[in-house]
Amino acid sequence: METLVKIISWVFPDFHFQWLVDESKKNIPQELDFVQEGKNAEKISKAFRHYDWLKVPTIRWDLTTKRVLTMEYIEGGQVNDLKYIKENKINPYEVTEKLGTLYSEMIFLNGFVHSDPHPGNILVKKSDKGGVNVILLDHGLYATLTNELRVSYAKLWLSILNRDRKGMRMYSDKLGIQGDLYGLFACMVAGRSWDSILQGLEGRAKDLNGERRTMQTALPKFLPQISGILENVNRQMLLILKTNDLIRGIEHTLGTHTRNGAFRIMCYYCIRSIYSQKLYYCHTKIQRLKVSVAEKWLLLKLKVYYFFVYLGNWCNILVSLGKRPALM
């Protein structure tokens, strides 16, 4: 593989793929070590035990070796199996909200991120209480994020959501992307066009299908720049970008990709990530109290803001219904 990449780089000097070789060398041995996978499963199960809807199969250590992994069998349907979801009366919006909550907490707070969330590794099942359980499989590949990266990434996301170009440039730089490429990097992180970011992601949620086609058409023009970004970005970000794309793919399949709730969840965990770092550097009770109050006040404002967004959406729906011509 490394030889092939060197040949491609020689033929196409504008394209950089050494990062792919480096990541493969690092990740493949991890994914083939089943003892480590079992330990990862137990670690994530313990870290998120406060979510009773998250199910991680129990490892049978007496039947597990580095080459054989034995675990509990849990029934469920793949997260992208629309037929299964419909037949079992599972709410797809509940599925994506729980996935958003789980992965936001992993990335922004916990720092231990399941990095292979393709549909085959995430099952869903109707719970006895009527909600939905999320079953997380395949724990071979995890990203362990530093506190500095978590907070920089959180600040980058808040800058994107706030249309703060100065902040986007600053925190892209902290993640390894320098100069004017910060805009393209922000698009890669958000999975949205630059125009959408500047106009506000929430306000353009309904235009995603057309926007996706436009981005796919424009993609070939930016391949050398994208290749350069992937070569230079903080290595921990590579798995985050991969995880983002897989989660977005699941949302698109379920038809929930236009929801604004994703931004609400992300904002919540970004704020908590930033203020958890501030608390860490507090040396007195007064300092900790001030930071805690500031965090709670900001989270309260966030709730109020999204309450009015929700209220406004319903008002728009009612107005549009009122404008429809009478059927009789």
N, C-alpha and C positions, 0 to 999 in steps of 0.2 A: 504493500500500500504506500509506504513511504517513497519507494522508487517511482511509482506512478505519479505521485503528487509532485515530485521533483521534475519529472518530465513535463507535466502540465504547466508548472510554474516557468519552465524554460521556454516552452512554446508560447505561453500566454503570460508574459511578465507582469501584467497588470492584475493578475489574479493571485491571491495568496491563500494557500490551503494547508500550510504547515500546522496551523492550529487544530485542524481536523485530525492529523496524525498524532499530535501530542495528546489530544483528549482521548483518542481511541486507545493509545498505549496506557493511559492512566485508568480509563473506565472499564475496559473489557476484563482485566483481571478481577476488579471488584465485583462485576456481575457474575463471574464464574465461581466465586467463593461463597458457597451456600451457608457455611457457618456464620460468615459476616452478614449475609442476608437475613439469617434468623435473628441475629443480634439487632440489626436495624429494625426489623419488624417489632421486636419487643420494646425497643427504645421509643419508636413512634407511637406505639400503643400506650405506653406509660405517659408520654408527654401530652397526649390528647385524650386521656381517660375522662376528662370533663365533658366530652361530647359522647353522650350515650348512643347517638346515631352512627358513630364511626365504628366499624368492625374491622379488626385486623386478625387474621387467622392465628390461632395459637400454635406455636412451634412444638413439635414432638422431638425433643432433644435426644431421647433414647434411640430414635430411628434416623438421626440426622448426622451427616458427615460433611466434609468439604465438597464432596461430589454428589451427595444425595440430601435433598431437603424434604422433610415430611412435616406436613402441617394439617391443621383442622380443615375439614371441608365445609364451606359455607355456600349455600345456594343463592343465586341471584342472576339477574340479566345484565348484559353489558350496558354500559351507560348510554351508548348510542343506538340501542335496540329499540326503535320507536314502537314497534309492534308489541314488544314485551311491556314497555312503559304504558302504552294505551290499554292493553288487556288487563294490567294490574292496577289501573287507575292511579298511577303515580304522577304527581304534579312535576312537570319538567322544570318549572321555575324554582320549586323547592330543591330539586337536585342541583341546579346551577348555583343557587344561593349557598347551599351547604359546601359545595366544592370551592366556591369563592372564599367563604369563611375559612375553610380548612387550609387552603393554599396561601391565603393572605397571612394567616397566623404563622404558618411555616416560614414564609419568606421574611416577613417584616418583624416578627417577634422571636420565634423559636430559633431560626437559623439552621434548622436541619430539614432539608427539603427533598421530598420524594420527587425524583427527577425523570420519571418515565411514566407519566400519567396518560398513556394512550388508552383508548376505550377497552382494550382487552385486560387492562390492569385495574379497572374501576367497575365494580358491579353495583347494582342498586336492587333493593328489595323492599317491598311494603312491610312496614313494621307493625307489630301487634297494636300499637297505639294509633295507627292510621297514617302516620307520617312515612318517611322514607329513610331507610338505612343505607349508608354508603360503605361499601366493602372495598378496602384498599389491598391490592395484591402486588407481588413482584417488588421486593424491597432491596434489590441488589444494588441499585444506583441511587445514591443520595449526594446532595451538595451540602457541605458544611460551610456556612457563610460567616465571615468575620463581622463583628459589631459595626466596624467602620463601613463595610460594604452595605449592610442592611440599612443603616441610617442614610447613607448617601443615595441609595436606591429609593428609599421612602421619600426623601426630599426631591429627587428627580421626578417621581410620580406626582407629587403635590405641585411641582412647578409646571408639569404638563397640564394638569387639571386646571391650574390657575392661569394658564397661558403666559407664564412668566419666562420670557426668552432668556433673560439674564440668569435666572436660576437653572434653566435647562442647560445652558452652556457651562455653568459652574459645576454642576453635579455630574454632567457627562464627562467633564475633564477629570473629576475625581475617580470616575470609573474607567478611565483610560482613553477616552475619546476627546481629542483636542481639536480646536479650531472650528471651522464652519460645519464640520460633519455632525455637530451636536443635533442639528435639525433632523437629519436622516436617522440618527440613532434614536431620537425621541419617537420617530415614526415606527421604527422597528420595535421599540419597547411597547408602544401603545397599540400597534397593529392598525394604525389609522394614518390618513394622509396629513401632510403638513397644513393644508388649508383647514381641515377639520380641527386640528389641534388649535390653530390660531382663532378659529371661530367658536371654539368651545365644544368639547366632545359630547357633553350631555345634550346640547341643543341640536346635534346632528345625528342622534341615535337612529332615526328612521331611515337614513340614507345609506345604510351600510352596504346593501347589496350592490348598488350602483358604484359606491366608493370602492368596493372590493374589485370590481371589474376595471375601474380606472387605474387602480394601483397595480393590478396584474399586467395591464397594458404598458405601464411606465416602467415596470420592474427591470427589463433588460438594459435600460439606459444606466441604471445605477449599480449593476452587478460588480464592477471593479471597486466602487466605493464601499459597498456592503462587504465585499471580501476583505477590504482593508480594515473595516470596523471589527469584523470577527477576528482578525489577526491581532488587533491591538487592544481590544477590550479586556478588562479584568477577567481572568479565566473562570472565575466563579459565575460571572454573568452569562457564560455560554449555556450552562444548564438552566439558568433562569429563563433565558430567551426561548430555549426549547420547551420548557414547561409552559410558558405563556402561550406559545403557539398551539400546543396540544390542548390546553384548556379552552382556548378560543375556538378550536376546531370542534370540540364537544358542544360548546354553546351554540355554534352555528348549526350543527346537526339537530340539536333539540329545538331550534327556533327561538332561543331565548337571548340571542346576541344583541338585541336592541334594548335590553333592560337597562335602566339607569341604576338599579340596585347594585350592580357590580361596582360602580364608582363610589357609592355610599360605603360599601364594605371596605373597599380599598382605602378610602380616605380615613376611615376609623382606625385601621391598623397602621397606616402610615403615621398618623398622629401619635398613636400609642408607642410606636417604635422610636420616634424622635424624642418624646418626653421620657421614655424609659432610659435613654442615654443621658438626658439632662439630670434625671434623678440619680443616676450612677455617680455623677460628678458632684453631687451635693455633699457638703461636709457638715452641715448643721441641720437641726430640726426645722428651723425657720426657713432655710433654703428649700428643704424638701416639701414643706407645707406650701410655699409659694408656687413651686413647680407643679405640685399635685392639683392645686386650685386652678392654675392656668390651664392644665390639661383638661380637667373636668369642664371648665368653662368653654373651651374650644369644642369639646365633644358635644356639649349641650347645644352650642350654636349650629353644629353640624346636623344634629337631630332636627332642630327647628327649621333649618334650611330645607332639608329633604322632606319634612312634613309639608311645607308650602309647595315644593316641587310636585309632590304626590297630589296635593289638593288642586294645584293648577292643572295637572294632567286630567284629573277627573272633571274639572270644570270645562276643559276643552272638549272632552268626550260628550258631555251633556249638551254643550252648545252645538256641536256638530250633529247630534241626534235631533236637536230642536229645529235645525235647518233642513232636515230631510222632508221631502214632500209627503203629504198624507197619502196613504195607500187606498183610501176609500173616498 
